[in-house]
């Protein structure tokens, strides 16, 4: 029989698998194998039409899905119940939600399982259901976070929190990328935001002081055409648990339409690839003469193409085309 410490150890592994950032079930399944002397374990999770199979060691084969779905919850099943020939097997099913179930099985190559091994599965089954529920919720949260990060990246905007010494306390992936990709901007030892340009450094210090005093302040961190902009905002009114009061900031480098895939842009705007390339250059602020030089066209060809672009998009001219593109959803095309 598993000792109370072994059972507690196994239960802790289950919850750690559900909530750890890596969401790794291998240690929990390996712990179950160690406790029951099984050669392998398999956890099958079915949720919202998707099936997740997680294994450790030499996992036992499972019965077909239609058999699994007929099994009663929290009852220990062996090969005799399942009408399956082969080495010893112990399997338990749990319901997580109306559309989510899980099955946990352990297998032996030779020796038979002890009665205590089945009893252990039965005792941990309520914890298994809760752990799977937590894991599914975490997977949904992570998927939502990834989608938000993709949208943030497409807009070229990211957030960060700064302390009064200009140390970056937290930053999202986009803000971190913008810092890493910007020449003349770095994180000094200790995480302090450190512009190479002394004037920019003074502007940043002034912006931080204003934010601490309760006033938002905008500044430009780079002076090239692809400028990196920043707005420093008053601190969090209710800091997250464990965080000392910090100042909020948003970094943004507006994405360039000419960096988009011409085919994707053409599909969104209903243009040809050539027309989409011209529309992107206009959106980025190029004159028709500059666009003609970039594309290797004559000015007359560029003017003619621009008229087709305006007609197709409903724009009344270059400024209107820029407005339509900047406020549209083309930035999110694959």
Secondary structure, 3 states (H helix, E strand, C coil): CCCHHHHHHHHHHHHHHHHCCCCCCHHHHHHHHHHHCCCEEEEEEEECCEEEEEEEECCCCCCCHHHHHHCCECCCECHHHHCCCCCCEEEEEEEEECCEEEEEEEECCCCCCCHHHHHHHHHHHHHHHHHHHHHHHHHHHHHHHHHHHHHHHHHCEEEEEECCCCEEEEECHHHHHHHHHCCCEEEECCCEEEECCHHHHHHHHHHHHHHHCCCCEEEECCCCCCCCEEEEECCCCCCCCCCCCCEEEEEECCCCHHHCCHHHHHHHHCCCHHHHHHHHHHHCCCCHHHHHHHHCCCHHHHHHHHHHHHHHHCCCCHHHHHHHHHCCCHHHCC
